[in-house]
Amino acid sequence: MTATLRTRAVHAGRDDLTDLGVHAAPLDLSTTYPSRDSIEEASRIDEFAATGSLSGLPVYGRLSNPTVERFEKALAELEGFEDAVAFATGMAAVSASLLAAVAQGKRHVVAVRPVYGCTDHMLTSGLLGTEVTWADPADVASALRPDTGLVLLETPANPTLREVDIAEIVRAAGEVPVLVDNTFATPVLQRPGRHGARFVLHSATKFLGGHGDVMGGVVACSAEDAGMLRQIRFATGGVLHPLAGYMLLRGLSTLPLRVNAASATAAELVERLRGHANVSAVHYPAVGGPLIAFEVDGDPHALIGAVRLITPAVSLGSVDSLIQHPASISHRIVAEDDRRGAGVTDRLIRMSVGLEDVEDLWHDLDQALKAC
């Protein structure tokens, strides 16, 4: 019998623990690994340089770490891929994905707005040597060029929660790899690989960690693509710390429970917000999830300042509810015209619903809305 995602979330990356005689996953904090056989070490370093993979014992923490590898294995399993590569942050994961295309002579990216503000800035600025064409989903095919190395999208999108048909984008992209940022949906609600996405990216800082106390990024992909990403990670140094890998693996074990519970609360809040006199629009994706976006009739800054139970802070995916004004924070770095063109209005609020009681959250939201 094939285990459910809820069961695999608990056991993925830990299947060998009983044979090892331990219950908790080991935490390996070593930065270097001794070996008396330098000839063998040289051979294995050559292997990594050629393939991006390393067999046998670790050599150095920037190449690999056993604890981080457990998290990578677990996330790959939950997303339905052969492999995954973890990074220090979500933006380090985005950077490596772009550099992998550039390294193969494919510097052009087709991207669908909106995406996370810093991803938008990185693409628009060309800081990594890429050139971007922003396209509506229907125009992706016509935006492709011979040097297009990646089609990038986020669905549900940050912060408007706009959804894009992944399979449709994959068909439009043809032979060009598609990268889907799956941070908002997580593998609990959506697995883009099933629809043909070649890369699935997460800001692990969010729902995968789930407690607002660890940063990380991860890309699920094929073993061959993982080799390239590991070589870039080694060269650029964007490695995930072993303690972060340990905490993220632990976070995965409760991911389905947290996402499903928060999604149920979010759905109830959406219905109440739709009937609130001070709310002009509510955005909630068909896939569901713990994220809500809504537009207020009054001053959005007054609302942010008025919440008392909900945490007014950037980021999302924590056990506590977070609320922010995207035009001021997460998407401030995006040019105003581009921001508004992507639906990020000055009155848009994004809320990440946590695990608090729905009545307590509604009481706080209602009084804050009245204040604005």
KOLLO-39997 format. One record per residue: residue number from 1; chain; x, y, z of N, C-alpha, C in turn. Coordinates in steps of 0.001 Angstrom, whole numbers, plus 500000, padded with zeros to 6 digits. Example, Ala and Ser with C-alpha at 12.3 -4.5 7.8 and 13.67 -1.06 7.14 Angstrom:
// KOLLO-39997
1:A:513190:494310:507800:512300:495500:507800:513200:496700:507800
2:A:512850:497750:507080:513670:498940:507140:512900:500030:507870
//
This chain:
// KOLLO-39997
1:A:500838:498811:500000:500000:500000:500000:500883:501253:500000
2:A:500537:502210:499157:501283:503467:499116:500832:504372:500255
3:A:501772:504836:501040:501441:505685:502187:500930:507038:501716
4:A:500056:507639:502498:499516:508960:502192:500586:510027:502431
5:A:500325:511221:501906:501264:512327:502114:501428:512623:503596
6:A:500340:512544:504343:500419:512815:505787:501371:511844:506466
7:A:501326:510574:506073:502228:509575:506658:503657:509781:506177
8:A:503816:510050:504875:505153:510241:504349:505808:511485:504942
9:A:505021:512510:505254:505585:513710:505858:506247:513399:507192
10:A:505713:512427:507898:506274:512029:509194:507529:511183:509009
11:A:507539:510309:508003:508615:509317:507888:509670:509630:506833
12:A:509375:510498:505878:510349:510793:504819:511629:511368:505412
13:A:512753:510852:504950:514044:511291:505465:514438:510623:506768
14:A:513572:509746:507263:513834:509088:508549:513711:507567:508470
15:A:513556:507038:507260:513256:505612:507102:514337:504693:507665
16:A:515550:505188:507810:516650:504340:508273:516926:504462:509770
17:A:516151:505261:510482:516484:505557:511875:516409:504334:512770
18:A:515426:503480:512560:515311:502268:513387:516538:501390:513223
19:A:516996:501232:511980:518194:500424:511737:519433:501057:512369
20:A:519418:502383:512487:520549:503061:513129:520459:503011:514653
21:A:519279:502631:515160:519097:502549:516603:518844:503889:517256
22:A:518304:504854:516475:517990:506170:517032:516558:506533:516668
23:A:515985:507440:517418:514612:507866:517143:514572:509220:516452
24:A:515345:510179:516932:515437:511484:516287:516529:511461:515226
25:A:516322:512218:514146:517331:512283:513089:518631:512877:513638
26:A:519784:512278:513321:521059:512812:513808:521334:514206:513243
27:A:521931:515043:514059:522334:516386:513640:523856:516417:513509
28:A:524346:516528:512292:525784:516537:512016:526219:517971:511756
29:A:526974:518537:512687:527409:519924:512594:528824:520087:512043
30:A:529424:519006:511584:530799:519079:511095:530918:519979:509874
31:A:531983:520767:509838:532269:521542:508635:533225:520794:507715
32:A:534052:519915:508294:534976:519120:507487:534982:517684:507993
33:A:535439:516771:507149:535380:515341:507468:536746:514721:507211
34:A:537390:514198:508260:538751:513673:508125:538816:512420:507247
35:A:539938:512266:506550:540201:511057:505772:541703:510882:505642
36:A:542181:509668:505864:543608:509380:505717:543982:509030:504276
37:A:542981:508850:503424:543229:508463:502035:542991:509663:501118
38:A:544032:510456:500899:543882:511661:500081:543698:511335:498604
39:A:544180:510173:498175:543976:509772:496779:542488:509528:496530
40:A:541843:508848:497472:540409:508616:497357:539636:509926:497453
41:A:540093:510810:498310:539448:512118:498421:539508:512853:497079
42:A:540655:512834:496432:540810:513504:495140:539859:512911:494106
43:A:539723:511593:494124:538834:510920:493176:537388:511337:493376
44:A:536982:511463:494625:535602:511826:494910:535325:513298:494611
45:A:536322:514150:494815:536160:515556:494443:536049:515685:492925
46:A:536819:514877:492188:536681:514864:490729:535280:514416:490330
47:A:534741:513442:491054:533384:512959:490779:532365:514086:490969
48:A:532524:514855:492044:531604:515959:492289:531735:517021:491203
49:A:532950:517315:490808:533166:518333:489780:532521:517932:488461
50:A:532474:516625:488189:531923:516141:486923:530413:515987:486960
51:A:529864:515611:488119:528440:515244:488170:527614:516051:489160
52:A:528265:516707:490115:527527:517396:491170:527043:516476:492262
53:A:527416:515198:492200:527046:514244:493251:528306:513723:493916
54:A:528124:513211:495127:529263:512760:495916:528902:511432:496560
55:A:529596:510380:496210:529338:509077:496811:530212:508881:498045
56:A:529773:508008:498930:530565:507710:500116:530453:508778:501182
57:A:531484:508894:501999:531475:509819:503130:531579:511269:502670
58:A:531102:512215:503485:531246:513632:503133:532716:514057:503123
59:A:532989:515174:502474:534331:515726:502408:534396:517065:503136
60:A:533444:517936:502790:533446:519299:503314:532007:519801:503303
61:A:531663:520623:504304:530282:521026:504481:529693:521824:503339
62:A:530530:522442:502514:530003:523201:501384:529628:522299:500218
63:A:530121:521058:500227:529723:520091:499210:528446:519352:499609
64:A:528418:518899:500864:527257:518130:501314:527272:518018:502827
65:A:526107:517669:503372:525978:517446:504809:524887:516390:505022
66:A:525123:515378:505844:524149:514294:506007:522784:514746:506526
67:A:522758:515725:507426:521479:516190:507961:520687:516937:506903
68:A:521365:517798:506155:520711:518537:505074:520187:517572:504015
69:A:520956:516524:503743:520538:515545:502739:519250:514831:503155
70:A:519035:514652:504437:517781:514050:504904:516589:514941:504561
71:A:516759:516232:504796:515691:517166:504448:515450:517177:502939
72:A:516522:517200:502160:516388:517192:500703:515643:515949:500224
73:A:516012:514798:500758:515356:513544:500373:513867:513587:500709
74:A:513548:514109:501883:512157:514146:502326:511327:515075:501451
75:A:511836:516268:501169:511075:517219:500352:510894:516685:498939
76:A:511944:516078:498386:511831:515489:497048:510734:514437:497014
77:A:510666:513622:498040:509642:512578:498109:508244:513187:498176
78:A:508067:514215:498978:506746:514825:499114:506312:515513:497826
79:A:507267:516067:497063:506930:516728:495803:506884:515755:494624
80:A:507363:514513:494841:507321:513525:493769:508460:513627:492784
81:A:509653:514028:493250:510829:514144:492392:511929:513196:492856
82:A:512915:512997:491969:514065:512160:492295:514922:512768:493389
83:A:515067:514079:493371:516072:514734:494208:515608:516146:494561
84:A:516350:516767:495458:516125:518164:495819:517437:518728:496336
85:A:517591:520035:496193:518810:520710:496645:518400:521869:497537
86:A:518956:521907:498744:518591:522914:499733:519620:524039:499758
87:A:519136:525241:500057:519971:526443:500059:519737:527241:501337
88:A:520572:528255:501538:520514:529047:502764:519214:529833:502874
89:A:518651:530266:501746:517408:531032:501729:516644:530692:500453
90:A:515397:531146:500403:514633:530980:499182:515252:531730:498013
91:A:515775:532923:498261:516389:533701:497188:517689:533068:496696
92:A:518401:532372:497573:519579:531628:497123:519158:530501:496185
93:A:518000:529898:496459:517476:528853:495581:517068:529423:494229
94:A:516427:530594:494235:516063:531264:492981:517323:531606:492189
95:A:518314:532153:492877:519563:532550:492218:520235:531363:491544
96:A:520324:530250:492256:520970:529062:491695:520214:528553:490476
97:A:518894:528610:490522:518087:528147:489392:518337:528998:488155
98:A:518462:530315:488347:518751:531207:487230:520174:530984:486709
99:A:521120:530831:487620:522511:530635:487214:522707:529311:486486
100:A:521899:528316:486831:521989:527030:486129:521645:527201:484657
101:A:520660:528053:484368:520308:528324:482979:521394:529146:482287
102:A:521896:530161:482982:522951:531012:482419:524192:530190:482100
103:A:524528:529246:482979:525715:528412:482783:525612:527556:481533
104:A:524391:527320:481072:524180:526538:479855:523933:527427:478633
105:A:524255:528722:478781:524120:529645:477674:522708:530117:477413
106:A:521831:529932:478385:520425:530316:478235:520108:531415:479258
107:A:520344:532643:478873:520232:533751:479824:518853:534398:479847
108:A:517988:534036:478921:516676:534667:478828:515649:533906:479663
109:A:514847:534651:480411:513804:534070:481260:512463:534669:480874
110:A:511458:533826:480744:510082:534291:480599:509415:534094:481951
111:A:508821:535147:482494:508227:535069:483824:506817:535656:483811
112:A:505991:535135:484701:504597:535559:484813:504425:536306:486128
113:A:503978:537546:486064:503704:538328:487268:502310:538018:487793
114:A:502079:538222:489123:503092:538633:490099:503884:537450:490641
115:A:505075:537774:491120:505885:536842:491897:506371:537607:493133
116:A:507042:536906:494014:507616:537551:495197:508444:538765:494779
117:A:508355:539841:495523:508977:541098:495155:510466:541002:494884
118:A:511199:540260:495692:512650:540161:495491:512986:539319:494264
119:A:512159:538332:493956:512341:537575:492713:512116:538494:491518
120:A:511071:539307:491588:510782:540286:490542:511979:541215:490350
121:A:512511:541731:491442:513649:542654:491378:514872:541984:490775
122:A:515154:540754:491169:516331:540062:490650:516226:539873:489140
123:A:515033:539504:488677:514844:539307:487243:514905:540625:486480
124:A:514217:541623:486988:514142:542907:486294:515503:543608:486250
125:A:516258:543500:487322:517551:544188:487413:518633:543522:486574
126:A:518473:542225:486284:519502:541512:485535:520784:541312:486310
127:A:520701:541327:487618:521897:541232:488460:522710:539960:488209
128:A:522053:538890:487795:522747:537616:487576:523045:537360:486103
129:A:522934:538411:485290:523228:538247:483873:522062:537727:483062
130:A:520870:537698:483663:519690:537235:482939:518952:538415:482315
131:A:518125:538096:481342:517224:539077:480741:515818:538494:480842
132:A:514857:539286:481271:513513:538768:481503:512514:539389:480536
133:A:511565:538566:480113:510372:539034:479422:509184:538683:480299
134:A:508467:539702:480750:507270:539464:481556:506098:539202:480610
135:A:505395:538108:480850:504330:537709:479932:503098:537260:480692
136:A:501935:537544:480132:500710:536938:480632:500736:535454:480285
137:A:500015:534623:481022:500027:533181:480728:499739:532848:479269
138:A:498815:533571:478640:498450:533290:477246:499551:533671:476260
139:A:500529:534478:476709:501565:534970:475812:502923:534306:476028
140:A:502977:533278:476856:504264:532646:477172:504919:532083:475917
141:A:504168:531374:475095:504750:530741:473908:505377:531781:472979
142:A:504695:532902:472763:505208:533930:471854:506392:534697:472438
143:A:506591:534591:473758:507704:535290:474410:508997:534482:474384
144:A:508923:533226:474010:510110:532365:474007:511103:532784:472928
145:A:512394:532586:473232:513470:532864:472295:514414:531673:472257
146:A:515312:531604:471278:516278:530496:471254:517135:530408:472506
147:A:517357:531555:473167:518187:531546:474374:517366:531555:475654
148:A:516072:531209:475584:515251:531119:476791:515620:529851:477553
149:A:516048:530030:478795:516476:528895:479599:515500:528478:480661
150:A:514486:529336:480918:513581:529044:482021:512283:529830:481850
151:A:511175:529175:482183:509903:529865:482350:509577:529804:483835
152:A:509352:530942:484452:509211:531017:485903:507845:531591:486269
153:A:507190:530939:487208:505910:531424:487705:505715:531019:489148
154:A:504755:531679:489777:504394:531391:491163:502875:531272:491223
155:A:502391:530138:491721:500943:529952:491792:500578:529094:492997
156:A:499656:529588:493860:499103:530934:493894:500212:531975:494066
157:A:499996:533141:493450:501042:534143:493369:501081:535027:494609
158:A:502261:535527:494881:502508:536435:495996:502431:537876:495482
159:A:501558:538735:495988:500667:538529:497129:499183:538425:496752
160:A:498873:538469:495449:497469:538572:495034:496731:537245:495054
161:A:497488:536139:495147:496947:534777:495131:496368:534397:493768
162:A:496787:535114:492738:496394:534746:491375:496899:533339:491065
163:A:496042:532534:490401:496424:531172:490039:496684:531063:488543
164:A:497644:530232:488192:498005:529982:486808:497897:528484:486546
165:A:497402:528113:485392:497298:526704:484996:498693:526197:484646
166:A:499269:525392:485524:500648:524931:485343:500787:524093:484084
167:A:499872:523167:483868:499947:522304:482688:499895:523112:481398
168:A:499088:524170:481397:498988:525026:480216:500304:525740:479950
169:A:500954:526216:481002:502249:526887:480852:503298:525899:480364
170:A:503281:524682:480892:504241:523656:480466:504075:523364:478980
171:A:502836:523259:478515:502601:523029:477088:503113:524204:476257
172:A:502866:525414:476737:503314:526601:476003:504837:526694:475968
173:A:505487:526240:477021:506949:526338:477116:507661:525342:476217
174:A:506992:524257:475861:507625:523260:475001:508831:522617:475656
175:A:509996:522777:475035:511224:522173:475556:511887:523008:476643
176:A:511401:524200:476866:512007:525070:477879:511544:524632:479271
177:A:512455:524444:480224:512068:524019:481579:511181:525044:482266
178:A:510215:524551:483019:509318:525412:483786:509639:525276:485268
179:A:509821:526407:485938:510028:526442:487384:508789:527038:488035
180:A:508235:526313:488999:507069:526793:489736:507460:527024:491185
181:A:507233:528243:491661:507389:528528:493085:506126:528030:493777
182:A:506292:526995:494584:505155:526332:495237:505084:526665:496724
183:A:505690:527787:497108:505764:528154:498520:504386:528276:499156
184:A:503443:528917:498461:502135:529179:499060:501284:527922:499183
185:A:501327:527062:498175:500460:525877:498189:501063:524728:498978
186:A:502374:524567:498911:503100:523431:499491:502641:522131:498818
187:A:503391:521035:498971:502945:519768:498375:501657:519232:498981
188:A:501199:519820:500069:499929:519390:500660:498766:519713:499721
189:A:498809:520865:499075:497704:521312:498232:497979:521171:496741
190:A:499242:521085:496353:499564:521115:494922:500958:520552:494690
191:A:501099:519696:493694:502408:519167:493314:502642:519462:491827
192:A:503327:520559:491549:503502:520998:490153:504188:519986:489256
193:A:505017:519112:489831:505680:518102:489015:504702:517198:488294
194:A:503540:516986:488875:502516:516160:488234:501977:516792:486967
195:A:502164:518100:486843:501671:518821:485671:502792:519169:484699
196:A:503980:518617:484949:505076:518790:484011:506145:519786:484387
197:A:506012:520462:485527:507060:521393:485946:508363:520636:486175
198:A:509457:521183:485689:510763:520514:485840:511445:520870:487153
199:A:511140:522072:487660:511688:522525:488931:510543:523008:489817
200:A:510579:522640:491084:509599:523143:492057:510376:523757:493206
201:A:510147:525036:493436:510932:525802:494404:510086:526172:495620
202:A:510735:526180:496772:510090:526627:498009:511002:527591:498753
203:A:510420:528654:499273:511073:529354:500364:510749:528530:501606
204:A:511688:527705:502025:511454:526799:503157:511258:527559:504459
205:A:511635:528837:504464:511427:529711:505613:509960:529758:506016
206:A:509083:529537:505058:507651:529723:505264:507009:528456:505838
207:A:506148:527796:505095:505369:526683:505636:506203:525449:505973
208:A:507281:525200:505223:508060:523991:505492:508662:524037:506892
209:A:509219:525190:507258:509707:525360:508628:508540:525527:509581
210:A:507676:526478:509268:506391:526586:509933:506338:527286:511269
211:A:507465:527741:511791:507453:528343:513128:508164:529690:513187
212:A:508519:530240:512031:509133:531558:512003:510498:531631:512645
213:A:511231:530503:512663:512520:530510:513356:513653:529864:512558
214:A:513450:529649:511267:514493:529038:510442:514356:529554:509015
215:A:515501:529801:508372:515500:530255:506988:516079:529174:506099
216:A:515550:529106:504876:516067:528131:503927:515310:528194:502622
217:A:515871:527571:501605:515222:527430:500311:515511:526048:499780
218:A:514700:525559:498859:514916:524223:498321:514289:524126:496940
219:A:514936:523370:496065:514431:523118:494719:514341:521618:494511
220:A:513143:521110:494211:512944:519713:493865:513080:519559:492362
221:A:513776:518504:491915:514069:518359:490487:514590:516946:490211
222:A:515051:516709:488995:515662:515433:488649:517051:515332:489260
223:A:517593:514121:489289:518944:513922:489821:519971:514675:488975
224:A:519781:514696:487659:520724:515395:486782:520703:516891:487040
225:A:519505:517473:487135:519410:518905:487421:519943:519224:488808
226:A:519735:518311:489749:520248:518525:491105:521766:518612:491102
227:A:522419:517833:490233:523875:517888:490145:524364:519270:489760
228:A:523718:519879:488777:524091:521232:488370:523854:522234:489492
229:A:522704:522115:490165:522400:523046:491256:523391:522893:492407
230:A:523824:521678:492683:524808:521476:493761:526161:522072:493391
231:A:526531:521986:492127:527791:522602:491711:527726:524121:491871
232:A:526589:524712:491544:526420:526151:491717:526405:526504:493197
233:A:525727:525693:493995:525701:525938:495445:527108:525877:496032
234:A:527908:524917:495583:529285:524793:496060:530105:526022:495666
235:A:529925:526484:494435:530707:527612:493940:530303:528925:494589
236:A:529022:529101:494819:528535:530378:495353:528444:530392:496868
237:A:528424:529230:497488:528435:529152:498949:527089:529290:499625
238:A:526000:529203:498862:524676:529385:499465:524135:528151:500141
239:A:524933:527526:501008:524554:526244:501601:523598:526430:502787
240:A:522764:525445:502993:521881:525430:504153:522652:524922:505363
241:A:522529:525609:506493:523208:525164:507712:522570:523870:508208
242:A:523368:522948:508739:522813:521673:509207:521705:521819:510243
243:A:521839:522791:511155:520780:522978:512147:519483:523396:511464
244:A:519591:524240:510440:518401:524613:509677:517814:523393:508976
245:A:518677:522544:508428:518199:521317:507787:517468:520424:508767
246:A:517983:520329:509976:517345:519535:511035:515967:520097:511367
247:A:515894:521422:511516:514624:522056:511884:513601:521969:510752
248:A:514072:522055:509518:513156:521951:508383:512631:520533:508222
249:A:513476:519542:508453:513009:518157:508420:511946:517937:509484
250:A:512166:518476:510668:511171:518378:511742:509885:519098:511354
251:A:510018:520250:510683:508837:520986:510258:507977:520210:509282
252:A:508615:519437:508403:507854:518666:507415:506899:517676:508075
253:A:507261:517173:509236:506446:516143:509864:505055:516626:510233
254:A:504902:517914:510490:503581:518470:510828:503001:519322:509712
255:A:503677:519369:508561:503232:520236:507468:501780:519995:507055
256:A:501361:518761:506768:499959:518566:506362:498959:518995:507423
257:A:499254:518716:508678:498342:519104:509755:498221:520617:509845
258:A:499355:521306:509784:499340:522762:509901:498644:523417:508715
259:A:498982:522975:507506:498399:523591:506311:496894:523355:506250
260:A:496457:522142:506548:495022:521842:506478:494235:522586:507553
261:A:494789:522665:508755:494088:523368:509833:493993:524865:509540
262:A:495108:525456:509110:495105:526886:508804:494230:527192:507593
263:A:494177:526275:506627:493345:526483:505441:491865:526512:505807
264:A:491457:525648:506729:490057:525635:507158:489688:526955:507831
265:A:490575:527471:508649:490328:528763:509292:490299:529884:508266
266:A:491224:529849:507309:491276:530882:506277:489983:530916:505469
267:A:489463:529744:505119:488224:529689:504330:487067:530339:505084
268:A:487021:530132:506403:485968:530748:507212:486155:532266:507277
269:A:487381:532720:507437:487637:534162:507479:487298:534824:506148
270:A:487559:534122:505044:487241:534660:503720:485751:534966:503614
271:A:484918:534035:504073:483472:534249:503999:483045:535464:504823
272:A:483647:535643:505974:483295:536783:506816:483815:538097:506235
273:A:485020:538058:505665:485577:539275:505071:484744:539738:503880
274:A:484208:538797:503128:483395:539157:501963:482144:539933:502353
275:A:481718:539776:503563:480533:540498:504003:480827:541714:504853
276:A:482102:542064:505008:482469:543180:505873:482340:544506:505135
277:A:481765:545492:505802:481513:546792:505179:482785:547516:504769
278:A:483898:547250:505438:485137:547974:505157:486068:547229:504200
279:A:485580:546136:503605:486383:545347:502668:485761:545446:501284
280:A:486560:545891:500308:486029:546087:498952:486237:544874:498051
281:A:487222:544032:498350:487472:542841:497528:488240:541817:498359
282:A:487962:540557:498100:488664:539455:498768:489194:538515:497688
283:A:490452:538118:497805:491077:537207:496849:491469:535919:497586
284:A:490963:534806:497083:491279:533518:497706:491347:532472:496600
285:A:492420:531699:496532:492602:530780:495396:491692:529556:495456
286:A:491412:528990:494289:490584:527788:494212:491254:526612:494905
287:A:492582:526584:494910:493293:525491:495560:493184:525564:497078
288:A:492720:526709:497587:492619:526901:499035:493939:527345:499625
289:A:494126:527051:500894:495375:527402:501552:495207:528408:502665
290:A:496265:528651:503412:496205:529560:504569:496382:531041:504238
291:A:496586:531413:502970:496815:532811:502602:495524:533470:502134
292:A:495318:534689:502589:494176:535512:502182:494711:536862:501719
293:A:494139:537398:500649:494439:538770:500234:493124:539524:500144
294:A:493101:540743:500659:491873:541530:500577:492221:543014:500486
295:A:491289:543756:499940:491472:545199:499777:490498:545944:500675
296:A:491004:546963:501334:490191:547706:502299:489694:549012:501682
297:A:488581:549498:502200:488030:550775:501753:488731:551959:502422
298:A:489285:551696:503599:489926:552773:504342:491430:552760:504221
299:A:492086:553164:505284:493546:553277:505322:494160:551930:505700
300:A:494895:551288:504793:495484:549983:505110:496533:550061:506218
301:A:497209:551191:506328:498236:551345:507356:497603:551407:508757
302:A:496396:551965:508833:495694:551996:510116:495328:550584:510551
303:A:494947:549746:509583:494627:548347:509917:495861:547634:510472
304:A:496995:547782:509793:498225:547120:510248:498577:547561:511665
305:A:498374:548830:511950:498709:549335:513277:497710:548965:514345
306:A:496526:548490:513933:495460:548235:514905:495357:546789:515365
307:A:495971:545844:514643:495855:544446:515068:496602:544241:516385
308:A:496084:543340:517190:496687:543070:518491:497047:541595:518676
309:A:496217:540694:518191:496524:539262:518268:497349:538837:517055
310:A:496947:539286:515897:497660:538977:514654:498977:539746:514638
311:A:500036:539089:514177:501353:539718:514157:501534:540552:512892
312:A:501793:541864:513032:502037:542698:511852:503494:542546:511411
313:A:503735:541679:510456:505115:541389:510042:505134:540787:508649
314:A:506251:540986:507952:506469:540351:506670:506675:538848:506891
315:A:506659:538086:505823:506781:536633:505811:505412:535986:506010
316:A:505415:534655:506081:504165:533903:506119:504480:532468:506505
317:A:503411:531678:506707:503579:530246:506932:503889:529843:508350
318:A:503789:530765:509298:504098:530444:510689:502864:529924:511417
319:A:503073:529367:512602:501955:528891:513412:501103:530048:513911
320:A:501674:531251:513962:500883:532428:514319:500531:533196:513056
321:A:499411:533893:513087:498940:534628:511921:499747:535907:511726
322:A:500096:536175:510474:500888:537347:510110:500116:538181:509099
323:A:500252:539493:509188:499555:540377:508260:500498:541480:507827
324:A:500421:541857:506544:501318:542907:506046:500687:543628:504867
325:A:501262:544802:504567:500845:545643:503446:501895:545473:502352
326:A:501636:544643:501338:502670:544306:500346:503304:545501:499655
327:A:502509:546527:499332:503067:547683:498625:504119:548414:499454
328:A:504092:548215:500766:505060:548873:501647:506250:547991:501982
329:A:506063:546660:501902:507122:545779:502400:507567:544757:501355
330:A:506851:543655:501206:507328:542537:500383:507498:542908:498915
331:A:506726:543891:498414:506807:544276:497008:507209:545743:496832
332:A:507763:546328:497874:508201:547721:497797:509307:547902:496765
333:A:510122:546872:496589:511273:546946:495701:510874:546913:494229
334:A:509621:546528:493951:509114:546487:492579:508664:547886:492179
335:A:508995:548305:490961:508585:549622:490473:507073:549784:490598
336:A:506643:550992:490957:505233:551229:491280:504299:550839:490137
337:A:504632:551183:488920:503767:550846:487787:503682:549338:487588
338:A:504826:548655:487732:504835:547196:487593:504037:546550:488712
339:A:504195:547098:489899:503478:546573:491063:501975:546674:490858
340:A:501525:547837:490499:500087:548041:490317:499564:547251:489122
341:A:500376:547163:488082:499976:546390:486912:499780:544922:487206
342:A:500478:544434:488227:500351:543033:488633:499243:542820:489656
343:A:498511:543893:489979:497394:543764:490915:497733:544061:492353
344:A:498963:544507:492599:499373:544828:493969:499006:546289:494220
345:A:497768:546527:494591:497278:547885:494800:497731:548427:496152
346:A:497553:549715:496334:497962:550345:497586:497050:549970:498749
347:A:495884:549398:498459:494954:549020:499528:494892:547510:499743
348:A:495831:546802:499124:495857:545343:499265:496551:544934:500556
349:A:495937:544010:501266:496481:543430:502494:496673:541932:502270
350:A:497790:541393:502739:498001:539948:502679:498083:539396:504087
351:A:497327:538336:504327:497307:537719:505651:497642:536237:505536
352:A:498561:535803:506353:498905:534390:506478:498253:533865:507744
353:A:497277:532990:507574:496504:532497:508706:497271:531398:509433
354:A:497317:531503:510752:498019:530526:511570:497075:529533:512224
355:A:497430:529113:513417:496692:528050:514094:495838:528548:515258
356:A:495626:529860:515340:494779:530385:516400:493315:530018:516143
357:A:492488:530188:517154:491056:529946:517001:490448:530979:516057
358:A:489545:530518:515190:488973:531403:514181:488228:532586:514798
359:A:487558:532367:515930:486800:533456:516550:487724:534526:517100
360:A:488849:534123:517648:489816:535101:518161:490409:535926:517021
361:A:490728:535242:515908:491272:535953:514761:490252:536925:514179
362:A:488999:536492:514090:487979:537360:513521:487726:538593:514400
363:A:487744:538383:515699:487556:539519:516607:488639:540566:516376
364:A:489883:540109:516211:490986:541047:516000:490885:541716:514638
365:A:490574:540939:513602:490434:541507:512262:489305:542532:512203
366:A:488171:542193:512799:487012:543052:512743:487295:544398:513409
367:A:487923:544361:514592:488181:545639:515275:489229:546442:514528
368:A:490195:545762:513862:491218:546481:513101:490618:547102:511835
369:A:489700:546375:511205:489037:546904:510021:488198:548140:510347
370:A:487560:548108:511483:486770:549268:511903:487681:550468:512186
371:A:488887:550190:512651:489831:551271:512953:490336:551943:511680
372:A:490290:551205:510548:490839:551785:509301:489747:552454:508491
//
